[in-house]
């Protein structure tokens, strides 16, 4: 039996390619709202980050989500993402 290919995604924080299931999707919805997508089902443009705060902080510091989504992201959005990540763990 042929093994299924595991989809890999690159973390915007550390730059490592990891299985999609190990990462959290950050999504920019069609109306421009940016949020964590813990289900992986929200519509919109997505970028992935590890489930650790270090990677989220690295991505924020280097403005990688802002580059990926081509928009300025206020600190409150990052604060909300940090809160959701810590609640999930």
C-alpha positions as CSV (number, residue, x, y, z in Angstrom):
1,X,0.0,0.0,0.0
2,X,1.3,3.4,-1.0
3,X,1.9,5.9,1.9
4,X,0.0,9.2,1.7
5,X,2.2,12.2,1.1
6,X,2.3,14.4,4.3
7,X,1.8,18.1,3.3
8,X,4.6,20.3,4.5
9,X,4.4,24.0,5.2
10,X,7.2,26.5,6.1
11,X,7.0,28.3,9.5
12,X,7.2,32.0,9.0
13,X,9.0,32.3,12.3
14,X,11.9,29.8,12.1
15,X,11.7,29.0,8.4
16,X,11.6,25.2,9.0
17,X,9.4,23.0,6.8
18,X,7.2,20.9,9.0
19,X,4.0,18.8,8.6
20,X,1.0,21.0,8.2
21,X,-0.7,19.4,11.2
22,X,2.1,20.7,13.5
23,X,1.7,24.3,12.5
24,X,-1.0,26.9,13.1
25,X,-2.5,28.8,10.2
26,X,-2.7,32.6,10.3
27,X,-5.3,33.8,7.9
28,X,-6.2,37.1,6.2
29,X,-9.9,36.9,5.5
30,X,-11.4,38.4,2.3
31,X,-12.5,41.4,4.3
32,X,-8.9,42.0,5.5
33,X,-9.2,40.6,9.1
34,X,-6.2,38.8,10.4
35,X,-6.6,36.0,12.9
36,X,-5.4,32.5,13.9
37,X,-7.1,29.7,12.2
38,X,-6.9,26.8,14.6
39,X,-9.2,24.6,12.4
40,X,-7.4,25.3,9.2
41,X,-10.7,25.8,7.4
42,X,-11.2,29.6,7.3
43,X,-11.3,31.1,3.8
44,X,-8.6,33.6,2.9
45,X,-4.8,33.8,2.4
46,X,-2.9,31.8,4.9
47,X,0.6,31.7,6.4
48,X,1.9,29.1,8.8
49,X,3.7,29.4,12.2
50,X,4.9,26.9,14.8
51,X,2.7,26.4,17.9
52,X,5.4,28.1,20.0
53,X,5.5,31.8,21.0
54,X,9.1,32.2,20.0
55,X,8.3,31.6,16.3
56,X,5.3,34.0,16.5
57,X,7.5,36.7,18.1
58,X,10.2,36.1,15.4
59,X,7.6,36.5,12.6
60,X,6.3,39.6,14.2
61,X,9.7,41.2,14.7
62,X,10.7,40.5,11.1
63,X,7.3,41.6,9.8
64,X,6.9,38.4,7.9
65,X,3.1,38.3,8.2
66,X,2.9,41.9,7.0
67,X,4.9,40.9,3.9
68,X,2.9,37.7,3.3
69,X,-0.4,39.5,3.6
70,X,0.8,42.9,2.1
71,X,-0.8,44.9,4.9
72,X,0.1,46.6,8.2
73,X,-0.8,44.5,11.2
74,X,-1.5,46.4,14.5
75,X,0.0,45.1,17.7
76,X,-3.4,44.3,19.1
77,X,-3.8,41.5,16.5
78,X,-0.5,40.0,17.6
79,X,-1.5,40.3,21.2
80,X,-4.7,38.4,20.4
81,X,-2.7,35.7,18.5
82,X,-0.4,35.3,21.5
83,X,-3.4,34.9,23.8
84,X,-5.1,32.3,21.5
85,X,-1.8,30.3,21.2
86,X,-1.2,30.2,25.0
87,X,-4.9,29.3,25.6
88,X,-4.6,26.4,23.1
89,X,-1.5,24.8,24.8
